[in-house]
């Protein structure tokens, strides 16, 4: 009995998306400090222009934008890792451990890369923010997985 094509496609899709997301994270870290700062500045201007339209005066700061970007990148990365590992394994504990190990390794590697890039720094606080974003993504994925599994088992018992 072979593997279902649907499972193979899911494995390929989430493995590819996970690798692309890791490449995206590392590509952001390889940008020199001045380029990275310019890009963050453009996002900051955009967000503050929206806030200003809503009657709020420049509520976003450069630091907040950068830290939220870290958190968001790793939330997405954790969701992708979770789905990738979920396509290979059944046990939620194993999937969760592999996922947490993977996004933690990427977070540390990401900061080490920045150590060698002009105008960038290796910051432990960024590793913590990355880890927090990853943990949020993992918790979200676990919750959705448990809901889906419960729903799936109830629908099978109705048949």
N, C-alpha and C positions, 0 to 999 in steps of 0.2 A: 504494500500500500504506500503510495507516494505522498508527498506533501501537497496539500491543496494550493492551487495557483494563487488564490486570494492571500494566503499567508506569505507566499514567496514575494508577491508584489508589495505587501505591507512591509516586509523585512527590507526589501530594496529601497522603498520609498523613505522609510524612517532612518535607515542607515545613511542614505544620501543626504537627507535634510539635516541630520545631526552633524555630518561632516561639513556640510556647507555652513552651518551655523558656527561651528568651531573655527572654520576659515574666516568667517566674517568677524568674529571676536578678535582673532589674532591680527587680522588686517587692520582693525581699528587701533590696536596697540603698536603696530609698526609705523604709524604716522608720527612724524616729529611733533613735539609739543605745540609749536606755533600753528601747524595745520590743524591739529586736533582741536586746539582752542578756537580757531576760526569757525570750524564746523559747529562746535558747541554754541558759539556766539550766534550763528544763524538760527539755530533751533531756539535759543533763548529769545531772540528778537521775535520770532514767529509766535512763540507761546505767549510772550508779554503783549504782543499786538492783539491776540485773541482775548486775553484777560482785560486789556484796555477797552475793547469793544463791549465787554460785559460790565464796565464801570470799575474795574479793579486796576489799581496802579502798580505796574511792574511787580507782581507777586512772585515771579520766578527769579532765581539767582543762577549764576553760572555754575556754582558748586552743586546746587540742587539738580540742575539739568544733567550734569555729568554723573552724579550718583544715581539718579533715576534711570539713566541709560544703562549703567552697570547692572542694576537690579533687574530691569526689564530683559536685557540680553540673556541673563542667566535664568530667568523664569522660563523664557522660551526654550533655551537650551535644555533645561531639565525636563520640560514636557516632551521635547523631541527624543531625548535619551530614554525617558520612561517608555514611550511608545515603541522605540526601537527594541529595547530589552524585553518589553511585553510581547513582542512578536516572536521572540526566541524562547522565552521561559514562561512558566505558569505561576510559580511561587512568588507571591507579592514581596516577601521579605528579601528574596534574592534580587528581584528586579529593583527594589528600592535601594539596596546596598550598592549594586552596580551603578545605578543612576547617581547616587550621592558621591560615590568614589570618582566617577567620571567628571561630573561638573566641578568637584573640588580640585581634581588634577588640572583641569582646564583653567580654573581661577588662579591657581598658583603659577602655572606656566605663563599665563597672560601677564601677570605682574613681573615675572622674571624677564620676559621679553621687553617690557617697558624699561627695565633697568638699563638696557643697552641701547635705547633709542634716545637721540638728542632731545633735550627739553622735556623728557618724561621721567617718571620716578616709580620705583617699586614701593607701593604703599600697602601696608597690612590692612588698613581700614577698607581699601578697595576689595581685598580678598574676602573680608567679612561681609561686605555688601554683596559681592558676587555670590558668596555662599548662602546668604539670606535669600537672595532672589532665586537661587537654585532650590533651596529648601521650600520656599513658597510654591514654586512650580511642581516640585515633587509632591507636596501635600495636596495640592489641587488635583494632580494626576491620580494619586491614590484614592482620593475621595470620589472622583468621577469613575474610576475603575471599579470600586466597590459598589457604587450605585448601579453601574452597568451590569456587573456580575449578578447582583441581586435581582435586577430586572430580567436578565436573561434566564436565571434559574426559575423565576416565577412564571415566565412565559413558557418554558419547557414543561412545567408541571401542569399547565392548563391544557396542554395538547394531549 
